[in-house]
Amino acid sequence: MTVPALLRFSRFRSLRPQTGFLWLLAAVAGITALVVQHAWRKAGSPRTVSGHARIIDGDSLVVAGVEVRLWGIDAPELSQRCQRDGREVRCGREAHRSLIALAAGQPLTCERRDIDRYGRTVAICRVDVVDLGRAQVLAGHAVAFGAYYQDEAAARDARRGLWAGEFVRPRDWRAQHRAIVPTEH
Protein backbone atom coordinates (compact mmCIF):
# COMPACT_ATOMS: atom_id res chain seq x y z
CA MET A 1 0.00 0.00 0.00
CA THR A 2 1.34 3.44 -0.91
CA VAL A 3 1.73 6.25 1.62
CA PRO A 4 -1.24 8.31 0.25
CA ALA A 5 -3.41 5.19 0.37
CA LEU A 6 -2.42 4.63 4.00
CA LEU A 7 -3.24 8.25 4.84
CA ARG A 8 -6.66 7.96 3.19
CA PHE A 9 -7.33 4.69 5.00
CA SER A 10 -6.26 6.14 8.35
CA ARG A 11 -8.31 9.32 7.80
CA PHE A 12 -11.35 7.27 6.89
CA ARG A 13 -10.91 5.09 9.95
CA SER A 14 -10.51 8.06 12.28
CA LEU A 15 -13.78 9.59 10.99
CA ARG A 16 -15.83 6.48 11.66
CA PRO A 17 -16.10 6.89 15.45
CA GLN A 18 -16.85 10.61 15.05
CA THR A 19 -19.56 9.91 12.49
CA GLY A 20 -21.13 7.29 14.76
CA PHE A 21 -21.00 9.73 17.66
CA LEU A 22 -22.66 12.43 15.54
CA TRP A 23 -25.46 10.04 14.55
CA LEU A 24 -26.00 9.11 18.20
CA LEU A 25 -26.00 12.77 19.20
CA ALA A 26 -28.53 13.60 16.46
CA ALA A 27 -30.79 10.73 17.53
CA VAL A 28 -30.70 11.80 21.19
CA ALA A 29 -31.42 15.42 20.21
CA GLY A 30 -34.34 14.34 18.01
CA ILE A 31 -35.89 12.18 20.72
CA THR A 32 -35.42 14.95 23.28
CA ALA A 33 -37.13 17.44 20.96
CA LEU A 34 -40.11 15.11 20.51
CA VAL A 35 -40.46 14.58 24.27
CA VAL A 36 -40.22 18.31 24.97
CA GLN A 37 -42.72 19.10 22.20
CA HIS A 38 -45.21 16.55 23.57
CA ALA A 39 -44.85 17.90 27.11
CA TRP A 40 -45.23 21.47 25.85
CA ARG A 41 -48.41 20.57 23.98
CA LYS A 42 -49.88 18.97 27.09
CA ALA A 43 -48.86 21.68 29.54
CA GLY A 44 -48.27 24.63 27.23
CA SER A 45 -51.82 25.02 26.05
CA PRO A 46 -53.59 27.34 28.46
CA ARG A 47 -56.66 26.07 30.35
CA THR A 48 -58.65 29.11 29.19
CA VAL A 49 -58.24 31.32 26.13
CA SER A 50 -60.28 34.40 25.39
CA GLY A 51 -60.60 36.82 22.52
CA HIS A 52 -62.06 37.17 19.07
CA ALA A 53 -62.13 34.01 16.99
CA ARG A 54 -61.15 33.21 13.45
CA ILE A 55 -63.54 30.47 12.38
CA ILE A 56 -61.92 27.60 10.44
CA ASP A 57 -64.95 25.38 9.84
CA GLY A 58 -68.11 24.24 11.65
CA ASP A 59 -66.31 22.97 14.73
CA SER A 60 -62.82 24.54 14.66
CA LEU A 61 -61.55 28.03 15.36
CA VAL A 62 -58.47 29.96 16.41
CA VAL A 63 -58.60 32.11 19.55
CA ALA A 64 -55.60 34.13 20.73
CA GLY A 65 -53.34 32.09 18.44
CA VAL A 66 -54.58 28.75 19.84
CA GLU A 67 -56.24 26.29 17.45
CA VAL A 68 -59.40 25.02 19.16
CA ARG A 69 -61.78 22.21 18.28
CA LEU A 70 -65.20 22.42 19.88
CA TRP A 71 -65.66 19.71 22.49
CA GLY A 72 -68.51 17.24 22.14
CA ILE A 73 -69.43 17.85 18.51
CA ASP A 74 -68.48 16.82 15.00
CA ALA A 75 -69.48 19.15 12.16
CA PRO A 76 -69.34 18.38 8.43
CA GLU A 77 -66.07 19.19 6.68
CA LEU A 78 -66.03 22.36 4.57
CA SER A 79 -66.18 20.40 1.32
CA GLN A 80 -68.84 17.97 2.56
CA ARG A 81 -72.18 17.97 0.76
CA CYS A 82 -75.54 16.56 1.85
CA GLN A 83 -78.95 15.95 0.26
CA ARG A 84 -82.03 18.03 1.08
CA ASP A 85 -85.30 18.04 -0.85
CA GLY A 86 -83.70 16.08 -3.68
CA ARG A 87 -80.86 18.54 -4.21
CA GLU A 88 -77.25 18.74 -3.12
CA VAL A 89 -76.51 21.15 -0.26
CA ARG A 90 -73.10 22.37 0.91
CA CYS A 91 -73.68 21.37 4.53
CA GLY A 92 -70.02 21.89 5.47
CA ARG A 93 -70.25 25.52 4.36
CA GLU A 94 -73.58 25.91 6.18
CA ALA A 95 -71.99 24.67 9.42
CA HIS A 96 -69.08 27.09 8.89
CA ARG A 97 -71.43 30.05 8.31
CA SER A 98 -73.50 29.07 11.34
CA LEU A 99 -70.46 29.14 13.63
CA ILE A 100 -69.41 32.51 12.18
CA ALA A 101 -72.90 33.86 12.95
CA LEU A 102 -72.83 32.44 16.49
CA ALA A 103 -69.46 34.05 17.22
CA ALA A 104 -70.65 37.24 15.48
CA GLY A 105 -67.31 38.96 15.96
CA GLN A 106 -67.82 39.00 19.72
CA PRO A 107 -65.15 38.01 22.22
CA LEU A 108 -65.48 34.46 23.43
CA THR A 109 -63.94 32.26 26.10
CA CYS A 110 -62.81 28.66 25.57
CA GLU A 111 -62.20 26.29 28.48
CA ARG A 112 -59.89 23.41 27.57
CA ARG A 113 -61.20 19.90 28.14
CA ASP A 114 -58.48 17.97 26.33
CA ILE A 115 -55.69 18.04 23.76
CA ASP A 116 -56.31 15.91 20.67
CA ARG A 117 -53.76 13.70 18.92
CA TYR A 118 -52.87 16.58 16.58
CA GLY A 119 -52.01 18.90 19.47
CA ARG A 120 -55.17 20.99 19.15
CA THR A 121 -57.00 22.24 22.21
CA VAL A 122 -60.43 20.64 22.56
CA ALA A 123 -62.63 23.08 24.47
CA ILE A 124 -66.07 24.35 25.35
CA CYS A 125 -66.30 27.84 23.87
CA ARG A 126 -68.87 30.41 24.87
CA VAL A 127 -70.02 33.83 23.73
CA ASP A 128 -71.45 35.20 26.98
CA VAL A 129 -73.45 32.18 28.21
CA VAL A 130 -74.04 30.55 24.79
CA ASP A 131 -72.13 27.27 24.39
CA LEU A 132 -71.12 27.32 20.71
CA GLY A 133 -70.88 23.53 20.41
CA ARG A 134 -74.31 22.97 21.91
CA ALA A 135 -75.75 25.71 19.68
CA GLN A 136 -74.27 24.04 16.56
CA VAL A 137 -75.85 20.70 17.54
CA LEU A 138 -79.23 22.30 18.38
CA ALA A 139 -79.25 24.06 14.99
CA GLY A 140 -78.51 20.73 13.30
CA HIS A 141 -75.14 21.88 11.95
CA ALA A 142 -73.17 19.26 13.90
CA VAL A 143 -73.70 15.82 15.40
CA ALA A 144 -73.14 15.06 19.05
CA PHE A 145 -69.78 13.46 19.75
CA GLY A 146 -69.45 12.49 23.40
CA ALA A 147 -71.98 15.06 24.64
CA TYR A 148 -75.13 16.94 23.69
CA TYR A 149 -77.11 13.84 22.71
CA GLN A 150 -80.40 15.32 23.95
CA ASP A 151 -79.73 18.43 21.87
CA GLU A 152 -79.06 16.25 18.83
CA ALA A 153 -82.36 14.42 19.40
CA ALA A 154 -84.19 17.78 19.52
CA ALA A 155 -82.58 18.88 16.23
CA ARG A 156 -83.37 15.53 14.62
CA ASP A 157 -87.01 15.61 15.78
CA ALA A 158 -87.41 19.17 14.45
CA ARG A 159 -85.57 18.22 11.20
CA ARG A 160 -83.13 21.11 11.51
CA GLY A 161 -79.91 21.44 9.50
CA LEU A 162 -78.37 18.07 8.68
CA TRP A 163 -81.50 16.32 9.90
CA ALA A 164 -83.67 18.02 7.24
CA GLY A 165 -82.27 15.63 4.64
CA GLU A 166 -79.74 12.86 4.16
CA PHE A 167 -76.09 13.08 5.15
CA VAL A 168 -73.06 10.98 5.90
CA ARG A 169 -71.79 11.42 9.45
CA PRO A 170 -68.67 13.63 9.35
CA ARG A 171 -66.45 10.88 10.81
CA ASP A 172 -67.54 8.46 8.08
CA TRP A 173 -67.25 11.11 5.37
CA ARG A 174 -63.64 11.84 6.43
CA ALA A 175 -62.81 8.14 6.28
CA GLN A 176 -64.14 8.00 2.70
CA HIS A 177 -62.35 11.21 1.63
CA ARG A 178 -59.12 11.01 3.64
CA ALA A 179 -56.90 12.22 0.79
CA ILE A 180 -58.72 15.54 0.35
CA VAL A 181 -59.43 16.45 3.99
CA PRO A 182 -56.52 18.50 5.39
CA THR A 183 -57.21 17.83 9.08
CA GLU A 184 -59.00 15.04 10.87
CA HIS A 185 -60.75 14.91 14.22
N, C-alpha and C positions, 0 to 999 in steps of 0.2 A: 504494500500500500504506500502511495506517495505521501509526502508531508502535507500538501493541501487536502488530500482525501482524509488524512487523520484529523486535521483541524476541523473539517466539515463534520466528520463523524463525532468528534468530541463536542463541538458546539451543539449539534443536534441532540446529543445525549444530555448535555447540561440543561437544555431547554425543557426536556420532558418533565422533570419534577416541577418546574415553575408553571408549566402549562397545566398540569394536573392540579396544582394548588390554586391556580386562577379559576379553573372550572369549579372546584370545590367552594371557593369563596363566592363565586357567582351564584351557585346553587343555594348556599346559605343565605345570601342577601335576598334572593328571590323568594325563598320560603318565609323569611322574616318580613318582607314587604307584604306578602299575602296575609300573614297572621295579623300584622298591624292594621292593614286595610279592613279586615273582617272585624277586628275589635273596634276600630273607629266607626264602622257602619253601625255596629250594635250600640255603642255608647255615645257616638258623636252626633247622632240625630237627636235634636232636642225633643223633649216630651211634648211641648206645645209650641206651635208656630202660629204667628198672626200676621195679617197684612192683606193686601189685595192679591187676588189670584189670577194667574194666567191659566185658562182652561185648556187642557190638552185633548180630552175626549169626554165621553159621558160619565166616566168614573175616575178620571185622573186630572190633576192640576199641579201647579207649582206655586208655592207660597213662600215668600222670603227666601227664594233660592232653593227650597227643599221640594223635591218631587214627591207628591203625595197621591196615594191611591185611596179612594174612599172605602172604608171598612164595611163589610157586610153586604156588598152589592157587586154585581157584574153587569156592566152595560155593554151593548153591542159595540163592536169595533167601528171606527169611522167609515170604513169601506163596506160595512155589512149592510145588506139589503133584506127586506122582509116583504111579505105579501099582505095587502089590505084591499078589500073590495075588488079582488081580481087584478090588481095592478101592483107593480113593484114600488116599494117605498124605501127611501134611504134612512132606515131606522137608526143607523149609527150617527148620522148627521143630526137627526132629530134629538137623540140623547145628548149630543154635544151642545146643541142650541139650548136645550132645556137647562143644562147645568150652567151655561152662560147666563141665562135669564134668572136662575135662582141666585147666583152670586151677584148679579146686577151691579158689578163694579164696587160693591160694598166691601169693607174690611171683614175678614172672617177669621175664625180661630179653629185650628185643627189640633186635636188631642191624639197623640200617637197611641196605637194599640199594639202595633207589631212592626217588624221590618220584614219585607218579603225576600224571596231568594235572589232578587235582582238588586237588593239594597235600597229599595224604595220604602218610604214611611207609609204605613197603612194606618189611617186615622179616621176618626169621626170629625167632620168639619161642620161648623155652624156659622150661619149669618144670623146674628142675634141669637134667638132660641131655635131657629129652623135648622134641623139636621138635614144636610144636603143629600146624604145617602138615602135616608128614609123618604125624603121628598121625591127623589128620582124613582124609587120603587113604587110609591103611591101614585105617581103620574104614569106609571107603566113604561118608563124609559130605562129600567134596569130590572134584573131579576134578583131575588134575595139570594145571598151567598153567605150562610152562617148566621144570619140575623134577618129581621124584618119580614118573617114569613107571613104574619097576619096582614101586614101592609101589602104584600104581594097578592094575597088572596083577595083583598079588597079591590085592588087594581084589576085582577083577573075577572072578578064578578061584575065589575062595572065596564069591562072591556075597554080599558084605557091603554093608550100607547101600544106596546108590543102585543098586548092581549086583544086588540081590536082586529087582529088578523092572524096570520101564520108566520112563525119565525123559528129559526134554529137558535138554541141557547148559545150565548156568546162563547162559552167554554168549548162547545162542540164545533162551532163555526171556526174558532181559532185552530182547532185540531185539523180541520179540513183544509184550511188556508194558511198553514204555518209559514210557507215561503214568502207570503206577501204581507204578513202582519209584523210590524217592526218590534213590538213589545208584547209579551204575554203576561198573564196574571199568574 
